[in-house]
Amino acid sequence: MDRKSRNILILFGIALLAIIVIELSRPTPINWKSSYTSSDKIPFGGYVLFEELKDLKEDKEIHLISKNSFDFLSDLEYPSNSAYLFINSSIDFDKRSYEKLIEYVRQGNSVFLSGETFGHIIKDSLNIETEVDYQLTEQEITPTFFSTFLKEDSLPKFKKNIYKTVFKSFDTTKTTTLGHYKNEETLERLNQVNFIKVKEGKGTIYLNTLPQAFSNYYMLNGNQRYAATCLSFIDNHQILYWDDYLKDGRKIINSPMRFVLNQTPLRWAHYLLIIGLLVFVIFTAKREQRIIPIAKPLENTSIEFTKTIGNLYFQHKDYSDIISKKITYFLEKIRSTHYINTNTLDTDFINRLAVKTNHSVEETKDLINYINTLRGKAIHSEEDLIALNKKIEEFTL
């Protein structure tokens, strides 16, 4: 490696090291995206609530469910004293999952759903309608309960990353309102309902439109009593299932390599390919060969030479010399091809040439006589050259 290349590599290494140091030393920006998973410690993750539930409910069973509710409930022998907890920005089930969930509730269990929006299957089945204000609230909102669970001075305040969602309508024959948004300007509290329960068979479905209240950010900012009060409605259940599948922060691997690595034969083929490539690089890295220069093939200059000679004769207009060379070349061809002596162009030569070339005696005689005529002339013209060339070409074809 020459000195210049080495210096370039050193500078590149220093620049790369500086970038790494800067990236490691700068503070990590806060991730304000919603997640609600049990392991996420970002502001809108669910780590604090999940850990608090484990600590506070030591006498109860808390299970973390990391698969689809349909698959989980299909394998579950339904207990009669359990609750299934769903917290996410949006809660939507497919038809099969929802049917399994309703069957689970009708056995005497409870489902707690907290989300800003609910899927059309939930809305159609429970006959509810929600209204979402998709503009971030500029003023603090205060959720409270119809019963005096919380004192006036301990009411929670929510503002950051809040989209205000209320229940616009619901089936009053089987629905009980539990909570609403406190609004001094609105006398009718039913217009601000955000927490309801719906009876279904022997069980109950709870719906809450403020999932942010259960996030790390608000649990650590003095608003944990609101979340605790909401969850107290399912406190009588001995078993609690925490859904960690229907979450914004659930990590999904969409890479095509996921299929390859999940198949044992393909996975080992992939590993062997990588090992083979590494071995190839290691053993061939030192076998370097200098660049072989490209050798240009020799050019065929015959055509250029012929053109040059032709242009030379054309410029000098020496027709006699061209006629002489033309005759000489023609006779040389007769000697080398037909083995006939061309010293004397007499009648015997004409007869032998006619036989050898398969031409008539008249055609052969006409050509030879014209050659003899041109040999006897001292000065030749362009017409003589053209006529000679034409006769020779017709004779040799």
Buried (B, 14 or more C-beta within 10 A) or exposed (E): EEEEEEEEEEEEEEEEEEEEEEEEEEEEEEBEBBBBBBEBEBBBBBBBBBEBBBEEBEEBEBEBBEEBBBEBBEEBEEBEEBBBBBBBBEBBBEEEBBBBBBBBBEBBBBBBBBBBBBBEBBBEBBBBEBEEEEEEBEEEBBBBBBEEBBEEEEBBBBEBBBBBBBBEBBEEEEBBBBBBBBEEEEEEBBBBBBBBBBEBEEBBBBBBBBBBBBBBBBBEBEBBBBBBBBBEBBEEBEBBBBBBBBBBBBEEEEEEEEEEEEEEEEEEEBEEEEEEEEEEEEEEEEEEEEEEEEEEEEEEEEEEEEEEEEEEBEEEEEBBEBBBEBBEEBBEEBEEEEEBEBEEBEEEBBEBBBEBBEBEEEBBBBBBEBBEEBEEEEEBEEEBBEBBEEBBEEBEE
